[in-house]
């Protein structure tokens, strides 16, 4: 199936050559991270976003062509495919245009127009449409037919109008006129459903609401649709009826006489009965699609920021999953995140058990030389934090960890495989500790929809959401890279070119043969062929490998270039990694070839300076404001430390340590106008906020980040 490279390139404002070569790479099975990082010369250094856009445009083009061919086939089978219609179908550039052209011929349930045609009224409809200065009744008289049920002139004229209404409302040009007007001028209106005022209080803002559908932000559209689905709101779309009718009349009315009056009646009936409902359905679908796309974009960006949150790194950690009556699950994780010991302590159930909990904590800190304590931020989180801080454990960092999704992990098949003999509370504590050590490695085990960012992820197109989240996770995992000898199956499955089966094969090979000593050993893994090796190898690191490049992001296919660089400088490859003075002597232009250009050579030299560097920020400890543990402790005007947990188009949600996130509306994010909250804040960013409003009954907290 031919792909319109020129159209895709023009729509994305990219060179046709770059688009053509990128699509060729994608069709060969290359992944987006691989193309962006290791095929820059072919694509003109396109980034991952641009490559994804090309892939998406290619997929849309393929879908359009499949539908075009299906329509052409159907028209041919129906014996309706005239040369003019075929030209129009082949020239249609959008799915809507294709469907408009097909609509008059599309098999459908019996309509009023079909019934009228069966009564022999098509010729009468044609005569009326000519709008000659004749009497409609005189024209209709010869179509009276008792056997066919045409018993009166009114029945004959009504049937002819039904035919005209359908024919006019199915004209592609008329539908496109209406579509453009509806897209610009439709208003969405909402009312509260009878008796739902109290139950639907969270939708109070929309109990009597009206705005332009085209201008409505995505979060509001999704909120309105959700309110309607829950039966709280009644929605109505009001299209530009008069404007559309005026356009239809100008298109179809050619006379001023009695026959033209019949055509006008057909226009009014056809619009109200056929075109208006179709346009409203289209506008709803289009509004939902736009809202979904924006919500998915925002959600995926939040997930990206959360996945790429700064890791504490390989530390000896105590992880505590807090609780009141049931106690706090305590686990010790070594530097590799392995569970060594677990127990339950009861710091909140009386002085005696609190003293016992203190003794356990102190002895474990000393026994295991603990460097940090991770505490989940759920129920009893702040109280547990206060308890641990009061122990004044020297040299031990105490860090609150967002535990969203930990319960999902602990009950998952992945957790059961890892810890078959531990209950879900212990698994949850392990997840909290590992999330502190390396958020990315732990969070990939959880469905991204369950990790606590986003608002409408369950309302949007789930297939598109999953595809976007898969792209996001794959991008994050490959941008960081993983340690081949310690990586879990879950994180390996996201590596370019692998997937779940090859990831499992790597784990099995590692368990049978011990750690990988060199990247080339990957080729010994069952079913991991040359293509998979090409795609995956550079994103997999082997620390302390005999070849130092195996710990870097330099692709094995480019090792000979680095070796030649070392040879030309009369040193070893390891010397290039350790000696900045030697690296400065490299003249990369000497190594340009037909396959390798300056972009790749620049990446190689940068990688030699910091082999296997982690692109994530350095970890910074964070502490909530002491003494503020619940919404009851809040007062307007308080300045509090907080951490951004979620970003939407209308603002950012901030955890201030009271078990209820506060909202910094977009208008309160800065002392200047802010269009996109992501310009100001990121998920997991530490911020200072001022409390501006507290609604304890509705559990709503309004915050500001303005300096004044």
C-alpha positions, 0 to 999 in steps of 0.5 A, a space after each residue: 500500500 503506497 504511503 504518501 510521503 510528501 503529504 506526511 512530510 508537509 503536514 509535519 513540516 519535515 523533509 520528505 527524505 527524512 520521512 521516507 527513510 524513517 518509515 523505511 526503518 520502522 517498516 524494517 522493525 527498528 524501534 523509535 529509541 533506536 532510530 532516534 539515538 543510532 540512525 541520526 544520519 539517516 533521519 537528519 537527527 529527528 527526535 523521538 517525538 518527531 519519529 512518533 509523529 511520523 509513525 502515527 501519520 503513517 498508521 493513519 494513512 494506512 487506515 485511510 487507504 484501507 477504508 478507501 479500498 473497502 469503499 471502492 470495492 463496495 461501490 463496485 459491487 453495488 454497481 454505483 462506481 461511476 468514473 466521476 465518483 471513483 475520482 472523487 473517492 480516490 482524491 478524498 484526503 480525510 475519512 470524513 470526506 470518504 464517508 460523505 461520498 459513500 453515504 448515499 450508496 451505503 447499505 442502510 436500514 429502510 428509510 422514509 426515502 426508500 419507502 417513498 421510492 418503493 411507492 414510485 415517487 422518485 420522478 415526482 421528487 426530481 420534478 419538484 427539485 427542478 423548481 419550475 413554475 408549476 403546480 406541485 399538486 398537478 405534478 403529484 396527481 399522476 402519482 396517485 396509486 391506491 395499490 402503492 398506498 399513495 392515496 392523496 396529493 399530500 401523501 405523494 408530496 410528503 413522500 417526494 419531500 422525504 426523497 429530496 430531504 435524504 438526497 440533499 442531506 447526503 450531498 458531500 458538499 452540503 455535509 462539509 458546509 454544515 460540518 465546518 459551521 458546527 465545528 466553529 459555532 456549536 455550544 455545549 450546555 449542561 443542566 443538573 438532572 432532577 434530584 441529583 443536586 446533592 449526589 452530584 455535588 462535585 459537578 456543581 460548577 456544571 449545574 447550569 453551564 454553557 460554552 463554545 464546544 470548540 473552546 472548551 478545554 479537554 478536562 472540562 469536556 471529559 468532566 461534562 461527559 463523565 457527569 452525563 454518564 453518571 446521570 448527574 448532568 444532562 448535556 445538549 449541543 446547540 448547533 448554528 441551525 439558522 446558519 446551516 439552514 441558510 447555507 443549505 437553502 443557498 445551495 439547493 434553492 434555485 427558484 421562488 415558486 410553489 415547487 421551490 417551497 416544497 424543496 424548502 420544506 424538504 430542507 427544513 425537515 431533512 436538516 432537523 431529522 437527518 443532518 442536525 443529529 448526524 452533525 451533533 453526533 460527529 461533534 460529540 465524537 470529535 470533541 471527545 477525541 480532542 479531549 482524549 488526545 489532550 488528556 492522554 498527552 498530559 497523562 503521558 507527560 506526568 508518567 514520564 516525569 514520575 518514571 524519570 524521578 531522581 533515584 536515591 541509588 544503591 543504598 541499604 534501606 529500611 522500608 516502612 509501609 505504615 498502619 495504625 492498628 495493623 502495625 507497620 510492615 518493616 523490610 530491609 533491602 540491600 543495595 541491589 533491592 533484595 529483601 533480606 528481612 521483614 517484620 511488623 512493628 506497632 509504634 501507634 498502639 500504645 507506649 509498650 509496643 512503641 518502645 518495642 518498635 523503637 528497639 527494633 528500628 535502632 537494632 536494624 539500623 545498626 545491624 545493617 548499617 542503614 543509610 535511608 528509611 523509606 516511609 509510605 505516604 498513605 494512612 499513618 504515614 506522617 505519624 510514622 515519619 514523626 515517630 522515626 524522626 524522633 529517634 534521631 538516627 544519625 546519618 540516616 535519611 528519612 524520606 516519605 515516598 509516594 506509595 500510589 500503586 504499591 497495593 496494585 503491585 503487591 497483589 499482582 502476578 509479578 509480585 507473587 512471582 518475586 515473593 511467593 511466600 510473602 503476604 501483600 503487605 510485605 510486598 507493598 513495603 518492598 515496593 515502597 523501598 525499591 521505588 525510592 532506590 530506583 523509581 523507574 525500575 519499580 514503577 514499570 511493574 505497575 500499570 501506569 494508569 494506577 500510579 497516581 497521576 492523571 485524572 481522566 485516564 479511565 474516561 479516555 480511549 483506552 487503546 490510544 491511552 495504552 499505546 501512548 503509555 507504552 511509548 512513554 515507558 519505552 522512551 524512559 527505560 531506553 533513555 536511562 538504559 538498564 544493567 543487564 545482570 540485575 534488571 528485572 523481566 519487566 524492565 527488560 521487556 521495555 528495552 528496544 527490540 526485546 519484549 516479554 519473551 526475549 526478556 524472560 529468555 535473558 533471565 533464564 540464560 542469566 540464571 543458568 549461566 551466571 552474569 553476562 560478561 560481555 554484550 556479545 554474549 547476548 547472541 547466545 540467548 535463545 531466539 535473540 537474533 541479529 535484529 534484536 541484538 542490533 536494537 537492544 544491545 546499546 541500551 543494556 549495560 554491563 558494569 565492570 565488563 572486560 570491554 569498558 564500552 559495554 558499560 556505555 551507550 556506545 553501540 557495539 556496531 561502532 566499537 571499531 571507531 572507538 578502537 581506531 580513535 584509541 589506536 590513532 592516539 596510541 592508547 587503550 580504549 579505557 584510557 579514552 574514558 579516563 583521560 579528558 586530555 586524550 579525548 580533546 585530541 580526537 578529531 571526529 571529522 577524521 572518522 566520518 564515513 558514508 554511514 557515520 556522520 558528525 551527529 553519531 561521532 559527537 554522541 560517541 565522544 560525549 559518551 566516552 566522557 560519561 559512559 552510561 551516564 544517568 540522565 535523571 537528576 540527582 536525588 534531593 531529600 524532602 521534608 514536609 512541614 512539621 506539625 501539619 499532618 491533616 486538613 484540620 491543621 491548615 490555616 489560610 496564609 500558611 506557607 508549606 513545603 510540598 511536592 507536585 504529584 500531578 499536573 493538569 491543564 488547569 493547574 498542579 496538585 501538590 502533596 503538603 503532607 495532609 493526606 489530601 493534595 491541594 490544587 495550585 490553579 494555573 492562575 496561581 502558579 506564578 506571578 506571570 501568565 502561565 499557559 501550560 503548567 508544565 512550563 513552571 512545574 514538574 511531577 515530583 518537584 519540590 515547591 513552596 506553597 501558600 494556603 489560600 482556601 480550605 473546604 474541609 467538607 468537600 476535602 478541597 485545598 486551594 494553594 498558591 505559588 505566587 510570590 506575593 
